[in-house]
Amino acid sequence: MGSSYSEDELKRVLEDIDTDKDGFIDLSEFSALCRSSSDEVTAALELRDAFDLYDQDKNGLISTKELHLVLNRLGMKCSVDDCARMIKSVDSDGDGNVNFEEFQKMMSASLMSDKGSEP
């Protein structure tokens, strides 16, 4: 249809738009999409890309091991225990990992606290 989006990008957008997670975009979800700006769609894709960077085994979860590996690759020296504490602080379902929903909440909270500190 003339778009340059990959299948993975389209799947990510569908996951973000399909708020009731039924696998379809209904009228209200489509309306919300039409009202949203392209910046919001771009931000959602960037958030998913950031999550995918940490989700090394692509199972939809960020484990302590994965967080430790990626942070150290990025030059942020931290121990496995430090990473376990970071995950525990956002792990709302108690499974010992961070799923995408928990990651979104963490990033939203981080953005809100950053905006609150602006002059």
Secondary structure, 3 states (H helix, E strand, C coil): CCCCCCHHHHHHHHHHHCCCCCCCCCHHHHHHHHHCCHHHHHHHHHHHHHHHHHCCCCCCEECHHHHHHHHHHCCCCCCHHHHHHHHHHHCCCCCCCEEHHHHHHHHHHHHHHHHHCCC
